Amino acid sequence: MNGFVDHVSSTSVSGWAWDPRKPNDPVVVRISRNGRPIAYATADRFREDLRAAGFGNGCHSFLIDLPPEAIDKQAGAFSATIEGSDYELNRSPFRFGLSAPASNGHRRADADLQSLRADIDRFSKTWTPPRHQANRLAAVSARDGDLRVIAARPQWFMIETTSHCNLKCVMCPHGHDAMPNKSDLDTSRFSQTFDFLAVADRMQLFGTGEPLMSAAFWQILESMDPMTPTEVSINSNGTLLNQERIDRLLRSPLSWISISLDAATAETYRRIRGADFQLVISRVQDLIRERNRRESARRLKVFINMTLMQANIEEFPAFVDLAADIGADGVQVNQLLWHKEHSTWELQKGDWKFVYGDQLLRNALETTNDCIRRALERGAARNIPVFFDGSQFEGTTPIVEEQHV
């Protein structure tokens, strides 16, 4: 868990709190005095700096106003903790600032304060939040108010623009001909202006297919305002990156792209993904180099990602080094999970045989966790963030544990 007490005034306290196990869910903050709870607040306010720092959707800040009678000179220290846990926020315990009684010398300050409050009141009555913020407020209000009719539009879209792919990776349905009904998104069913997307907080334009080969992907992406506050993201295998597509991506509102590599060496990449490792690496470097050259394209983050399995786990530390060497902004990590429908998958690749069940990390816990620890050490040493999928790993130092199926 994580969180800070950022500011304490004479009667209020503000800050943020976050649980990485549920990165997009708000937590409840409890304010206590001498061990006795006196106030609670849900940390669900949005802050752009929290989202930019990787704290889920950014809706994790709070403001708590306390009644004057709860604060006196004998109040002592207060503490802020996350409800349902023993976690105490950073900069807690704390004390409230006590205002001295007003004297004649303070009348001018009081008058200035009253004028400021009047200005704030006038602003509050006339200010209209941007559309995406207004939609977020409407969604939170509907959730907290248990409304049955919701006026807010969706805050998070996941749109699969195509289920076609140009690779057949061993851990993917495409590699086992398990997707007989591939299709492309028919955008004729959408509003041609795609205005319904304009108020979303997040939008993922990928699924089981390769988005760069999808006409629908480009149509949706290039219909959006390049300055939209919506976080737009894709996963791509990177094989189709060329100068034209790189230019189109950098002129678009794309927030981040994650390149699926799954290996730090050409041989392991060939086994798992079956393509040209050096070619893909060179094209990713072209993307990063051009991104860095254009001031207007700096918003785009470029990650490389890895689905951990027995075939590549020992390359995980080197994979982090690879990210640093090519100038990527970080590493995203998943792991091969047990699925009943995948448990029978087997594939012969030259002298190597892929057996889905044998590739699960739980089959070699000691080696797996040692590689995870060394990869995190490399990330700290090379200043490369390593992001683990919160639904597949637990805790701030993800460790794989034995699973019972």
Residue pairs with C-beta under 8 A, 6 or more apart in sequence:
1 17
1 18
1 19
1 20
1 27
1 82
1 85
1 87
2 17
2 18
2 20
2 55
2 90
3 15
3 16
3 17
3 18
3 29
3 43
3 60
3 80
3 82
3 87
3 89
3 90
4 15
4 16
4 89
4 90
4 91
5 13
5 14
5 15
5 80
5 89
5 90
5 91
5 92
5 94
6 14
6 15
6 16
6 91
7 13
7 14
7 15
8 94
8 95
8 96
8 97
9 96
9 97
10 71
10 96
10 97
10 98
10 99
11 65
11 66
11 67
11 68
11 71
11 96
12 63
12 64
12 65
12 66
13 31
13 63
13 64
13 66
13 78
13 80
13 94
13 96
14 61
14 62
14 63
14 64
15 29
15 61
15 62
15 80
15 89
15 91
16 43
16 47
16 50
16 55
16 60
16 61
16 62
17 27
17 29
17 43
17 60
17 62
17 80
17 82
17 89
18 27
18 43
18 50
18 55
18 56
18 60
19 25
19 27
19 82
20 390
20 395
20 396
21 390
21 394
21 395
22 390
23 55
23 56
23 57
23 390
24 56
24 57
24 59
25 56
26 42
26 43
26 44
26 59
26 60
27 42
27 43
27 60
27 82
27 83
28 40
28 41
28 42
28 43
28 82
28 83
28 84
29 40
29 41
29 42
29 43
29 62
29 64
29 80
29 81
29 82
29 83
29 89
30 37
30 39
30 40
30 80
30 81
30 82
30 83
31 37
31 38
31 39
31 40
31 41
31 64
31 66
31 78
31 79
31 80
32 38
32 78
32 79
32 80
32 81
33 70
33 75
33 76
33 77
33 78
33 79
34 76
38 66
38 70
39 64
39 66
39 70
40 64
40 83
41 62
41 63
41 64
42 62
42 144
43 60
43 61
43 62
44 59
44 60
44 62
44 140
45 59
45 60
45 61
45 62
45 63
46 57
46 58
46 59
46 61
46 133
46 136
47 58
47 60
47 61
48 58
49 58
50 56
50 58
50 59
50 60
50 61
51 57
51 58
51 231
52 58
54 385
54 387
57 155
57 156
57 201
57 202
59 136
59 140
66 96
71 96
71 98
73 98
75 95
75 96
76 95
77 93
77 94
77 95
78 92
78 93
78 94
78 95
78 96
79 88
79 92
79 93
79 94
80 88
80 89
80 92
80 94
81 87
81 88
81 89
81 92
82 89
102 110
128 134
129 137
130 229
131 198
131 199
132 198
132 199
132 200
132 201
132 229
132 230
134 199
135 152
135 153
135 155
135 199
135 200
136 152
136 155
136 201
138 150
138 151
138 152
139 150
139 152
139 155
141 147
141 152
142 150
142 151
142 152
153 196
153 199
153 200
154 200
155 200
155 201
155 202
156 200
156 201
156 202
156 203
157 197
157 200
157 202
157 203
157 204
158 203
158 204
158 207
159 185
159 203
159 204
159 205
159 207
159 220
160 185
160 206
160 207
160 208
160 209
161 184
161 185
161 205
161 206
161 207
161 209
161 211
161 214
161 216
161 217
161 220
162 182
162 183
162 184
162 185
162 207
162 209
162 210
162 211
162 213
162 214
162 216
162 217
163 179
163 181
163 182
163 183
163 184
163 207
163 208
163 209
164 182
164 183
164 184
164 209
164 210
164 213
164 214
165 172
165 174
165 208
165 209
165 210
165 213
165 237
166 210
166 213
166 237
166 239
166 240
167 174
167 210
167 237
167 239
167 273
167 274
167 275
168 174
168 175
168 274
169 175
169 260
169 262
169 272
169 273
169 274
170 271
170 272
170 311
170 347
170 349
170 354
171 272
171 307
171 309
171 336
171 354
171 356
171 359
172 208
173 179
173 208
174 208
175 347
176 345
176 347
178 341
178 345
179 208
182 209
184 214
184 215
184 216
185 214
185 216
186 216
187 216
187 219
187 220
190 220
193 223
194 220
194 223
194 224
197 203
197 220
197 224
197 230
198 224
198 225
198 228
198 230
200 230
201 230
201 231
202 230
202 231
202 233
203 230
203 231
203 232
203 233
204 233
204 234
205 211
205 217
205 220
205 221
205 232
205 233
205 234
206 217
206 233
206 234
206 235
206 236
210 236
210 237
210 239
210 240
211 217
211 234
211 235
211 236
212 236
212 240
212 241
212 245
213 240
217 234
218 248
221 232
221 252
221 253
221 254
222 248
222 252
224 230
224 232
224 252
224 253
225 253
226 251
226 252
226 253
227 253
228 253
230 253
230 255
231 255
231 256
232 252
232 253
232 254
232 255
233 254
233 255
233 256
233 257
233 258
234 254
234 257
234 258
235 257
235 258
235 259
235 260
235 305
236 257
236 258
236 259
236 260
237 259
237 260
237 273
237 275
237 280
238 259
238 260
238 261
238 280
238 283
238 284
239 275
239 276
239 279
239 280
239 283
241 280
241 283
241 284
241 286
241 287
242 283
243 286
246 286
246 287
246 290
247 290
249 257
249 287
249 300
250 290
250 291
250 294
250 296
250 297
250 300
251 296
251 297
254 300
255 299
255 300
255 301
256 300
256 301
256 302
256 303
256 329
257 287
257 300
257 301
257 302
257 303
258 303
258 304
258 305
258 332
259 280
259 284
259 302
259 303
259 304
259 305
260 273
260 304
260 305
260 307
261 269
261 273
261 277
261 280
261 304
261 305
261 306
261 319
261 322
262 268
262 269
262 272
262 273
262 305
262 306
262 307
262 312
263 269
263 271
263 272
263 273
263 277
263 306
263 312
263 315
263 319
264 312
264 315
264 316
264 318
264 319
264 321
264 322
265 277
265 315
265 318
266 277
266 278
268 311
268 312
268 315
269 275
269 277
269 280
270 277
271 311
271 349
271 350
271 352
271 354
272 311
272 312
274 349
281 322
281 326
284 302
284 304
284 326
284 328
285 326
285 327
287 302
288 302
288 326
288 327
288 328
289 327
290 297
291 297
291 298
291 300
291 302
292 298
292 327
301 329
301 330
302 327
302 328
302 329
303 323
303 328
303 329
303 330
303 331
303 332
303 387
304 319
304 322
304 323
304 326
304 328
304 331
304 332
305 331
305 332
305 333
305 334
306 312
306 316
306 319
306 331
306 332
306 333
306 334
307 334
307 335
307 336
308 316
308 333
308 334
308 335
308 336
308 361
308 368
309 335
309 336
309 359
309 360
309 361
310 358
310 359
310 360
310 361
310 363
310 364
311 354
311 359
312 319
313 361
313 364
313 367
313 368
313 371
314 367
314 371
316 333
316 371
316 372
316 374
316 375
317 371
317 374
317 375
317 377
317 378
319 331
319 375
320 331
320 375
320 378
320 379
320 382
320 384
320 386
321 378
321 382
323 330
323 331
323 382
323 384
324 382
324 383
324 384
328 384
329 385
330 384
330 385
330 386
330 387
331 379
331 384
331 385
331 386
331 387
332 387
332 389
333 386
333 387
333 388
333 389
333 393
333 398
334 389
334 392
335 361
335 389
335 392
335 393
335 400
336 356
336 359
336 360
336 361
337 360
337 392
338 357
338 360
338 403
338 405
342 356
343 356
343 357
344 356
345 354
345 355
345 356
346 353
346 354
346 355
346 356
347 353
347 354
348 354
361 368
361 400
362 400
362 401
362 402
362 403
365 400
365 401
365 402
368 400
369 399
369 400
372 398
372 399
372 400
373 397
375 386
376 386
376 397
378 384
379 385
379 386
388 398
393 399
393 400
394 401
